[in-house]
Amino acid sequence: MSIDIRNEPESSDEYVRAIADVLGRYEADHPRAAITVYRQNSACIRIRVVDPDFAGLDQVERDEKVWEYLDRLSEEIRSDITFLLLLTPDEMEKSLANLEFESPVQSCL
């Protein structure tokens, strides 16, 4: 699995690992996807999926593709997902939300 788990101490976080595991299945089905997961603070996990397969899909269709996998998680784990960014590679430079993954703002929590 080549999912990027940021914030090294949190890489052993049980929820982050569970999310990475289910998204590993997404990655297996979409081998050109690049996935990043990190815990911003004790209550927030952020996910970015960059997938060329999103081209031509609107946000709802993209959400449905990814939530098909995330819905396999418990409600408790899903409740920590506060930010889900779904982009094509071409959209990365244009996305202001992507800046949060490139240069995350330190959480106050």
N, CA, C and O atoms as CSV, one atom per row, in Angstrom:
chain,resi,resn,atom,element,x,y,z
A,1,MET,N,N,0.853,-1.177,0.000
A,1,MET,CA,C,0.000,0.000,0.000
A,1,MET,C,C,0.892,1.230,0.000
A,1,MET,O,O,1.831,1.319,0.792
A,2,SER,N,N,0.611,2.163,-0.868
A,2,SER,CA,C,1.443,3.354,-0.965
A,2,SER,C,C,0.701,4.610,-0.517
A,2,SER,O,O,1.001,5.708,-0.987
A,3,ILE,N,N,-0.241,4.459,0.365
A,3,ILE,CA,C,-0.982,5.612,0.868
A,3,ILE,C,C,-0.059,6.436,1.756
A,3,ILE,O,O,0.637,5.899,2.618
A,4,ASP,N,N,-0.063,7.742,1.534
A,4,ASP,CA,C,0.761,8.664,2.302
A,4,ASP,C,C,0.041,8.982,3.605
A,4,ASP,O,O,-1.009,9.625,3.606
A,5,ILE,N,N,0.619,8.525,4.719
A,5,ILE,CA,C,0.077,8.848,6.042
A,5,ILE,C,C,0.999,9.889,6.639
A,5,ILE,O,O,2.161,9.608,6.932
A,6,ARG,N,N,0.485,11.076,6.816
A,6,ARG,CA,C,1.296,12.193,7.313
A,6,ARG,C,C,1.318,12.193,8.836
A,6,ARG,O,O,0.624,11.402,9.475
A,7,ASN,N,N,2.112,13.076,9.408
A,7,ASN,CA,C,2.241,13.232,10.856
A,7,ASN,C,C,2.683,11.918,11.489
A,7,ASN,O,O,1.890,11.228,12.129
A,8,GLU,N,N,3.908,11.593,11.311
A,8,GLU,CA,C,4.461,10.291,11.664
A,8,GLU,C,C,3.963,9.706,12.983
A,8,GLU,O,O,3.599,8.530,12.998
A,9,PRO,N,N,3.925,10.455,14.102
A,9,PRO,CA,C,3.423,9.812,15.324
A,9,PRO,C,C,1.994,9.299,15.181
A,9,PRO,O,O,1.624,8.296,15.791
A,10,GLU,N,N,1.187,10.000,14.367
A,10,GLU,CA,C,-0.193,9.589,14.182
A,10,GLU,C,C,-0.328,8.408,13.215
A,10,GLU,O,O,-1.417,7.853,13.068
A,11,SER,N,N,0.764,8.023,12.558
A,11,SER,CA,C,0.665,6.909,11.613
A,11,SER,C,C,0.282,5.616,12.313
A,11,SER,O,O,-0.184,4.675,11.671
A,12,SER,N,N,0.479,5.566,13.633
A,12,SER,CA,C,0.047,4.389,14.380
A,12,SER,C,C,-1.373,4.561,14.925
A,12,SER,O,O,-1.898,3.665,15.586
A,13,ASP,N,N,-1.987,5.697,14.652
A,13,ASP,CA,C,-3.359,5.989,15.067
A,13,ASP,C,C,-4.294,4.930,14.487
A,13,ASP,O,O,-4.307,4.695,13.279
A,14,GLU,N,N,-5.062,4.304,15.347
A,14,GLU,CA,C,-5.967,3.218,14.944
A,14,GLU,C,C,-6.972,3.658,13.877
A,14,GLU,O,O,-7.230,2.910,12.934
A,15,TYR,N,N,-7.539,4.851,14.010
A,15,TYR,CA,C,-8.525,5.326,13.038
A,15,TYR,C,C,-7.870,5.631,11.696
A,15,TYR,O,O,-8.402,5.277,10.644
A,16,VAL,N,N,-6.715,6.287,11.740
A,16,VAL,CA,C,-6.004,6.607,10.505
A,16,VAL,C,C,-5.619,5.317,9.789
A,16,VAL,O,O,-5.744,5.221,8.568
A,17,ARG,N,N,-5.152,4.332,10.541
A,17,ARG,CA,C,-4.782,3.042,9.937
A,17,ARG,C,C,-6.001,2.367,9.311
A,17,ARG,O,O,-5.900,1.810,8.217
A,18,ALA,N,N,-7.146,2.407,9.985
A,18,ALA,CA,C,-8.364,1.790,9.452
A,18,ALA,C,C,-8.789,2.471,8.157
A,18,ALA,O,O,-9.195,1.811,7.201
A,19,ILE,N,N,-8.691,3.802,8.136
A,19,ILE,CA,C,-9.039,4.548,6.923
A,19,ILE,C,C,-8.070,4.187,5.804
A,19,ILE,O,O,-8.487,3.944,4.672
A,20,ALA,N,N,-6.789,4.152,6.117
A,20,ALA,CA,C,-5.783,3.790,5.110
A,20,ALA,C,C,-6.034,2.375,4.586
A,20,ALA,O,O,-5.844,2.114,3.398
A,21,ASP,N,N,-6.452,1.479,5.447
A,21,ASP,CA,C,-6.726,0.100,5.007
A,21,ASP,C,C,-7.877,0.043,4.006
A,21,ASP,O,O,-7.756,-0.613,2.971
A,22,VAL,N,N,-8.995,0.719,4.297
A,22,VAL,CA,C,-10.118,0.661,3.346
A,22,VAL,C,C,-9.797,1.425,2.071
A,22,VAL,O,O,-10.223,1.034,0.984
A,23,LEU,N,N,-9.045,2.515,2.202
A,23,LEU,CA,C,-8.669,3.241,0.995
A,23,LEU,C,C,-7.599,2.490,0.205
A,23,LEU,O,O,-7.410,2.748,-0.984
A,24,GLY,N,N,-6.911,1.581,0.848
A,24,GLY,CA,C,-6.004,0.692,0.129
A,24,GLY,C,C,-6.766,-0.166,-0.863
A,24,GLY,O,O,-6.248,-0.504,-1.927
A,25,ARG,N,N,-7.990,-0.517,-0.519
A,25,ARG,CA,C,-8.842,-1.267,-1.455
A,25,ARG,C,C,-9.243,-0.377,-2.632
A,25,ARG,O,O,-9.306,-0.832,-3.774
A,26,TYR,N,N,-9.513,0.901,-2.338
A,26,TYR,CA,C,-9.804,1.847,-3.421
A,26,TYR,C,C,-8.587,1.944,-4.338
A,26,TYR,O,O,-8.714,1.899,-5.562
A,27,GLU,N,N,-7.423,2.077,-3.739
A,27,GLU,CA,C,-6.195,2.191,-4.507
A,27,GLU,C,C,-5.949,0.951,-5.367
A,27,GLU,O,O,-5.471,1.064,-6.496
A,28,ALA,N,N,-6.270,-0.216,-4.846
A,28,ALA,CA,C,-6.112,-1.447,-5.629
A,28,ALA,C,C,-7.031,-1.436,-6.851
A,28,ALA,O,O,-6.663,-1.930,-7.917
A,29,ASP,N,N,-8.228,-0.872,-6.689
A,29,ASP,CA,C,-9.181,-0.781,-7.795
A,29,ASP,C,C,-8.892,0.398,-8.724
A,29,ASP,O,O,-9.366,0.427,-9.860
A,30,HIS,N,N,-8.120,1.362,-8.243
A,30,HIS,CA,C,-7.774,2.575,-9.001
A,30,HIS,C,C,-6.267,2.801,-8.845
A,30,HIS,O,O,-5.855,3.697,-8.108
A,31,PRO,N,N,-5.454,2.015,-9.514
A,31,PRO,CA,C,-4.004,2.045,-9.276
A,31,PRO,C,C,-3.310,3.359,-9.610
A,31,PRO,O,O,-2.170,3.567,-9.195
A,32,ARG,N,N,-3.956,4.235,-10.336
A,32,ARG,CA,C,-3.346,5.535,-10.639
A,32,ARG,C,C,-3.665,6.579,-9.578
A,32,ARG,O,O,-3.193,7.712,-9.672
A,33,ALA,N,N,-4.450,6.224,-8.578
A,33,ALA,CA,C,-4.825,7.151,-7.514
A,33,ALA,C,C,-3.665,7.352,-6.539
A,33,ALA,O,O,-2.878,6.441,-6.285
A,34,ALA,N,N,-3.584,8.563,-6.004
A,34,ALA,CA,C,-2.634,8.897,-4.938
A,34,ALA,C,C,-3.454,9.367,-3.746
A,34,ALA,O,O,-4.257,10.291,-3.868
A,35,ILE,N,N,-3.258,8.740,-2.602
A,35,ILE,CA,C,-4.102,9.004,-1.435
A,35,ILE,C,C,-3.234,9.488,-0.284
A,35,ILE,O,O,-2.174,8.928,-0.007
A,36,THR,N,N,-3.704,10.540,0.381
A,36,THR,CA,C,-3.038,11.095,1.557
A,36,THR,C,C,-4.047,11.125,2.696
A,36,THR,O,O,-5.191,11.539,2.511
A,37,VAL,N,N,-3.620,10.686,3.870
A,37,VAL,CA,C,-4.467,10.693,5.068
A,37,VAL,C,C,-3.642,11.265,6.209
A,37,VAL,O,O,-2.490,10.880,6.404
A,38,TYR,N,N,-4.233,12.183,6.962
A,38,TYR,CA,C,-3.548,12.629,8.179
A,38,TYR,C,C,-4.556,13.111,9.210
A,38,TYR,O,O,-5.654,13.564,8.886
A,39,ARG,N,N,-4.140,12.997,10.459
A,39,ARG,CA,C,-4.949,13.500,11.564
A,39,ARG,C,C,-4.479,14.910,11.856
A,39,ARG,O,O,-3.315,15.133,12.188
A,40,GLN,N,N,-5.392,15.861,11.730
A,40,GLN,CA,C,-5.048,17.247,12.006
A,40,GLN,C,C,-5.002,17.516,13.512
A,40,GLN,O,O,-4.125,18.228,14.002
A,41,ASN,N,N,-5.947,16.941,14.223
A,41,ASN,CA,C,-5.973,17.071,15.688
A,41,ASN,C,C,-6.773,15.896,16.242
A,41,ASN,O,O,-7.112,14.976,15.497
A,42,SER,N,N,-7.070,15.912,17.505
A,42,SER,CA,C,-7.704,14.752,18.144
A,42,SER,C,C,-9.086,14.415,17.587
A,42,SER,O,O,-9.580,13.308,17.798
A,43,ALA,N,N,-9.714,15.354,16.879
A,43,ALA,CA,C,-11.067,15.120,16.378
A,43,ALA,C,C,-11.189,15.170,14.862
A,43,ALA,O,O,-12.287,14.991,14.335
A,44,CYS,N,N,-10.099,15.405,14.148
A,44,CYS,CA,C,-10.189,15.643,12.705
A,44,CYS,C,C,-9.181,14.824,11.911
A,44,CYS,O,O,-7.975,14.888,12.147
A,45,ILE,N,N,-9.703,14.059,10.969
A,45,ILE,CA,C,-8.857,13.344,10.015
A,45,ILE,C,C,-9.168,13.900,8.634
A,45,ILE,O,O,-10.330,14.069,8.262
A,46,ARG,N,N,-8.112,14.179,7.885
A,46,ARG,CA,C,-8.258,14.744,6.550
A,46,ARG,C,C,-7.761,13.747,5.516
A,46,ARG,O,O,-6.766,13.052,5.720
A,47,ILE,N,N,-8.478,13.696,4.400
A,47,ILE,CA,C,-8.169,12.743,3.329
A,47,ILE,C,C,-8.143,13.492,2.004
A,47,ILE,O,O,-8.994,14.336,1.723
A,48,ARG,N,N,-7.142,13.156,1.203
A,48,ARG,CA,C,-7.094,13.656,-0.182
A,48,ARG,C,C,-6.910,12.457,-1.098
A,48,ARG,O,O,-6.023,11.629,-0.892
A,49,VAL,N,N,-7.764,12.377,-2.114
A,49,VAL,CA,C,-7.631,11.350,-3.149
A,49,VAL,C,C,-7.458,12.080,-4.473
A,49,VAL,O,O,-8.333,12.832,-4.905
A,50,VAL,N,N,-6.326,11.847,-5.102
A,50,VAL,CA,C,-6.049,12.424,-6.429
A,50,VAL,C,C,-6.101,11.258,-7.405
A,50,VAL,O,O,-5.270,10.351,-7.358
A,51,ASP,N,N,-7.096,11.301,-8.295
A,51,ASP,CA,C,-7.336,10.156,-9.167
A,51,ASP,C,C,-7.723,10.642,-10.560
A,51,ASP,O,O,-8.708,11.366,-10.709
A,52,PRO,N,N,-6.964,10.255,-11.577
A,52,PRO,CA,C,-7.345,10.640,-12.943
A,52,PRO,C,C,-8.713,10.088,-13.342
A,52,PRO,O,O,-9.345,10.605,-14.263
A,53,ASP,N,N,-9.170,9.044,-12.656
A,53,ASP,CA,C,-10.484,8.473,-12.950
A,53,ASP,C,C,-11.630,9.414,-12.572
A,53,ASP,O,O,-12.775,9.173,-12.957
A,54,PHE,N,N,-11.339,10.480,-11.823
A,54,PHE,CA,C,-12.366,11.468,-11.483
A,54,PHE,C,C,-12.679,12.403,-12.651
A,54,PHE,O,O,-13.678,13.121,-12.604
A,55,ALA,N,N,-11.868,12.409,-13.674
A,55,ALA,CA,C,-12.076,13.307,-14.815
A,55,ALA,C,C,-13.478,13.100,-15.387
A,55,ALA,O,O,-13.904,11.972,-15.637
A,56,GLY,N,N,-14.173,14.193,-15.586
A,56,GLY,CA,C,-15.520,14.140,-16.152
A,56,GLY,C,C,-16.608,13.845,-15.139
A,56,GLY,O,O,-17.788,13.847,-15.490
A,57,LEU,N,N,-16.242,13.590,-13.884
A,57,LEU,CA,C,-17.229,13.314,-12.838
A,57,LEU,C,C,-17.455,14.565,-12.004
A,57,LEU,O,O,-16.514,15.307,-11.721
A,58,ASP,N,N,-18.709,14.800,-11.606
A,58,ASP,CA,C,-18.955,15.924,-10.702
A,58,ASP,C,C,-18.635,15.491,-9.269
A,58,ASP,O,O,-18.301,14.331,-9.026
A,59,GLN,N,N,-18.739,16.426,-8.325
A,59,GLN,CA,C,-18.354,16.147,-6.938
A,59,GLN,C,C,-19.193,15.025,-6.323
A,59,GLN,O,O,-18.662,14.192,-5.588
A,60,VAL,N,N,-20.468,14.995,-6.608
A,60,VAL,CA,C,-21.331,13.948,-6.058
A,60,VAL,C,C,-20.886,12.572,-6.550
A,60,VAL,O,O,-20.816,11.627,-5.763
A,61,GLU,N,N,-20.590,12.453,-7.826
A,61,GLU,CA,C,-20.144,11.175,-8.378
A,61,GLU,C,C,-18.805,10.755,-7.780
A,61,GLU,O,O,-18.590,9.573,-7.512
A,62,ARG,N,N,-17.915,11.699,-7.572
A,62,ARG,CA,C,-16.631,11.400,-6.943
A,62,ARG,C,C,-16.837,10.925,-5.505
A,62,ARG,O,O,-16.258,9.928,-5.074
A,63,ASP,N,N,-17.676,11.664,-4.776
A,63,ASP,CA,C,-17.983,11.278,-3.390
A,63,ASP,C,C,-18.524,9.854,-3.326
A,63,ASP,O,O,-18.101,9.061,-2.484
A,64,GLU,N,N,-19.454,9.534,-4.210
A,64,GLU,CA,C,-20.048,8.193,-4.211
A,64,GLU,C,C,-18.995,7.114,-4.430
A,64,GLU,O,O,-19.045,6.060,-3.796
A,65,LYS,N,N,-18.044,7.369,-5.324
A,65,LYS,CA,C,-16.980,6.388,-5.602
A,65,LYS,C,C,-16.142,6.122,-4.355
A,65,LYS,O,O,-15.828,4.971,-4.051
A,66,VAL,N,N,-15.782,7.179,-3.635
A,66,VAL,CA,C,-14.902,7.023,-2.479
A,66,VAL,C,C,-15.683,6.557,-1.250
A,66,VAL,O,O,-15.197,5.714,-0.495
A,67,TRP,N,N,-16.888,7.096,-1.041
A,67,TRP,CA,C,-17.662,6.684,0.132
A,67,TRP,C,C,-18.101,5.225,0.049
A,67,TRP,O,O,-18.415,4.617,1.072
A,68,GLU,N,N,-18.126,4.667,-1.137
A,68,GLU,CA,C,-18.394,3.230,-1.266
A,68,GLU,C,C,-17.396,2.434,-0.418
A,68,GLU,O,O,-17.738,1.379,0.116
A,69,TYR,N,N,-16.193,2.926,-0.297
A,69,TYR,CA,C,-15.145,2.283,0.507
A,69,TYR,C,C,-15.193,2.770,1.959
A,69,TYR,O,O,-15.116,1.962,2.885
A,70,LEU,N,N,-15.321,4.078,2.160
A,70,LEU,CA,C,-15.322,4.624,3.515
A,70,LEU,C,C,-16.520,4.150,4.327
A,70,LEU,O,O,-16.439,4.066,5.553
A,71,ASP,N,N,-17.623,3.842,3.664
A,71,ASP,CA,C,-18.807,3.355,4.378
A,71,ASP,C,C,-18.580,1.997,5.045
A,71,ASP,O,O,-19.405,1.564,5.849
A,72,ARG,N,N,-17.498,1.334,4.729
A,72,ARG,CA,C,-17.154,0.053,5.366
A,72,ARG,C,C,-16.601,0.259,6.774
A,72,ARG,O,O,-16.490,-0.692,7.547
A,73,LEU,N,N,-16.257,1.492,7.101
A,73,LEU,CA,C,-15.736,1.831,8.419
A,73,LEU,C,C,-16.871,1.980,9.425
A,73,LEU,O,O,-18.023,2.188,9.044
A,74,SER,N,N,-16.545,1.873,10.694
A,74,SER,CA,C,-17.553,2.100,11.727
A,74,SER,C,C,-17.963,3.572,11.727
A,74,SER,O,O,-17.229,4.438,11.251
A,75,GLU,N,N,-19.133,3.832,12.262
A,75,GLU,CA,C,-19.617,5.215,12.352
A,75,GLU,C,C,-18.675,6.058,13.201
A,75,GLU,O,O,-18.468,7.237,12.915
A,76,GLU,N,N,-18.113,5.471,14.226
A,76,GLU,CA,C,-17.187,6.183,15.107
A,76,GLU,C,C,-15.957,6.675,14.337
A,76,GLU,O,O,-15.531,7.817,14.508
A,77,ILE,N,N,-15.398,5.825,13.504
A,77,ILE,CA,C,-14.234,6.222,12.706
A,77,ILE,C,C,-14.636,7.253,11.658
A,77,ILE,O,O,-13.952,8.260,11.474
A,78,ARG,N,N,-15.745,6.998,10.975
A,78,ARG,CA,C,-16.203,7.942,9.943
A,78,ARG,C,C,-16.449,9.330,10.516
A,78,ARG,O,O,-16.254,10.329,9.823
A,79,SER,N,N,-16.874,9.403,11.773
A,79,SER,CA,C,-17.183,10.709,12.368
A,79,SER,C,C,-15.931,11.579,12.531
A,79,SER,O,O,-16.054,12.795,12.673
A,80,ASP,N,N,-14.743,10.992,12.514
A,80,ASP,CA,C,-13.512,11.776,12.604
A,80,ASP,C,C,-13.062,12.327,11.241
A,80,ASP,O,O,-12.159,13.162,11.185
A,81,ILE,N,N,-13.673,11.874,10.160
A,81,ILE,CA,C,-13.322,12.385,8.832
A,81,ILE,C,C,-14.017,13.727,8.657
A,81,ILE,O,O,-15.241,13.798,8.544
A,82,THR,N,N,-13.224,14.782,8.635
A,82,THR,CA,C,-13.797,16.127,8.554
A,82,THR,C,C,-13.510,16.812,7.232
A,82,THR,O,O,-14.102,17.848,6.927
A,83,PHE,N,N,-12.610,16.247,6.447
A,83,PHE,CA,C,-12.221,16.897,5.202
A,83,PHE,C,C,-11.876,15.809,4.196
A,83,PHE,O,O,-10.976,15.002,4.426
A,84,LEU,N,N,-12.598,15.792,3.077
A,84,LEU,CA,C,-12.365,14.811,2.016
A,84,LEU,C,C,-12.232,15.577,0.711
A,84,LEU,O,O,-13.201,16.140,0.201
A,85,LEU,N,N,-11.022,15.589,0.183
A,85,LEU,CA,C,-10.725,16.334,-1.034
A,85,LEU,C,C,-10.504,15.345,-2.167
A,85,LEU,O,O,-9.635,14.477,-2.085
A,86,LEU,N,N,-11.294,15.482,-3.224
A,86,LEU,CA,C,-11.258,14.554,-4.350
A,86,LEU,C,C,-10.932,15.328,-5.621
A,86,LEU,O,O,-11.748,16.109,-6.111
A,87,LEU,N,N,-9.733,15.104,-6.149
A,87,LEU,CA,C,-9.238,15.883,-7.284
A,87,LEU,C,C,-8.680,14.987,-8.381
A,87,LEU,O,O,-8.296,13.843,-8.137
A,88,THR,N,N,-8.644,15.531,-9.589
A,88,THR,CA,C,-7.841,14.929,-10.648
A,88,THR,C,C,-6.447,15.537,-10.534
A,88,THR,O,O,-6.298,16.591,-9.914
A,89,PRO,N,N,-5.434,14.917,-11.104
A,89,PRO,CA,C,-4.090,15.518,-11.057
A,89,PRO,C,C,-4.059,16.934,-11.630
A,89,PRO,O,O,-3.331,17.788,-11.123
A,90,ASP,N,N,-4.830,17.190,-12.667
A,90,ASP,CA,C,-4.858,18.516,-13.290
A,90,ASP,C,C,-5.461,19.583,-12.379
A,90,ASP,O,O,-5.180,20.769,-12.556
A,91,GLU,N,N,-6.272,19.189,-11.422
A,91,GLU,CA,C,-6.940,20.147,-10.540
A,91,GLU,C,C,-6.095,20.532,-9.319
A,91,GLU,O,O,-6.430,21.482,-8.611
A,92,MET,N,N,-5.028,19.818,-9.076
A,92,MET,CA,C,-4.260,20.036,-7.846
A,92,MET,C,C,-3.721,21.463,-7.721
A,92,MET,O,O,-3.839,22.073,-6.658
A,93,GLU,N,N,-3.146,21.990,-8.765
A,93,GLU,CA,C,-2.561,23.327,-8.687
A,93,GLU,C,C,-3.611,24.426,-8.584
A,93,GLU,O,O,-3.328,25.502,-8.056
A,94,LYS,N,N,-4.814,24.170,-9.079
A,94,LYS,CA,C,-5.866,25.176,-9.077
A,94,LYS,C,C,-6.685,25.161,-7.793
A,94,LYS,O,O,-7.434,26.101,-7.527
A,95,SER,N,N,-6.555,24.119,-7.004
A,95,SER,CA,C,-7.394,23.933,-5.829
A,95,SER,C,C,-6.811,24.630,-4.603
A,95,SER,O,O,-5.713,24.296,-4.157
A,96,LEU,N,N,-7.544,25.593,-4.065
A,96,LEU,CA,C,-7.106,26.231,-2.823
A,96,LEU,C,C,-7.149,25.245,-1.664
A,96,LEU,O,O,-6.308,25.307,-0.768
A,97,ALA,N,N,-8.110,24.348,-1.672
A,97,ALA,CA,C,-8.201,23.348,-0.607
A,97,ALA,C,C,-6.979,22.435,-0.601
A,97,ALA,O,O,-6.582,21.935,0.451
A,98,ASN,N,N,-6.391,22.220,-1.755
A,98,ASN,CA,C,-5.204,21.377,-1.834
A,98,ASN,C,C,-4.028,21.975,-1.074
A,98,ASN,O,O,-3.143,21.242,-0.632
A,99,LEU,N,N,-4.004,23.290,-0.916
A,99,LEU,CA,C,-2.928,23.926,-0.160
A,99,LEU,C,C,-2.836,23.385,1.258
A,99,LEU,O,O,-1.749,23.317,1.832
A,100,GLU,N,N,-3.968,23.003,1.817
A,100,GLU,CA,C,-3.972,22.454,3.172
A,100,GLU,C,C,-3.205,21.137,3.246
A,100,GLU,O,O,-2.675,20.788,4.300
A,101,PHE,N,N,-3.142,20.413,2.148
A,101,PHE,CA,C,-2.366,19.170,2.130
A,101,PHE,C,C,-0.898,19.429,1.817
A,101,PHE,O,O,-0.020,18.700,2.280
A,102,GLU,N,N,-0.638,20.453,1.040
A,102,GLU,CA,C,0.739,20.784,0.692
A,102,GLU,C,C,1.444,21.499,1.842
A,102,GLU,O,O,2.631,21.276,2.081
A,103,SER,N,N,0.715,22.357,2.552
A,103,SER,CA,C,1.272,23.121,3.687
A,103,SER,C,C,0.221,23.192,4.778
A,103,SER,O,O,-0.421,24.230,4.939
A,104,PRO,N,N,0.025,22.118,5.534
A,104,PRO,CA,C,-1.033,22.114,6.562
A,104,PRO,C,C,-0.832,23.191,7.626
A,104,PRO,O,O,0.288,23.462,8.060
A,105,VAL,N,N,-1.932,23.787,8.028
A,105,VAL,CA,C,-1.926,24.753,9.114
A,105,VAL,C,C,-1.915,23.964,10.423
A,105,VAL,O,O,-2.673,23.009,10.591
A,106,GLN,N,N,-1.055,24.373,11.336
A,106,GLN,CA,C,-0.960,23.697,12.635
A,106,GLN,C,C,-2.265,23.862,13.391
A,106,GLN,O,O,-2.799,24.968,13.472
A,107,SER,N,N,-2.785,22.775,13.943
A,107,SER,CA,C,-4.020,22.818,14.714
A,107,SER,C,C,-3.766,23.371,16.106
A,107,SER,O,O,-2.707,23.143,16.692
A,108,CYS,N,N,-4.739,24.095,16.627
A,108,CYS,CA,C,-4.636,24.633,17.990
A,108,CYS,C,C,-5.029,23.605,19.045
A,108,CYS,O,O,-4.773,23.805,20.232
A,109,LEU,N,N,-5.646,22.508,18.621
A,109,LEU,CA,C,-6.084,21.485,19.574
A,109,LEU,C,C,-4.976,20.543,19.949
A,109,LEU,O,O,-5.187,19.626,20.743
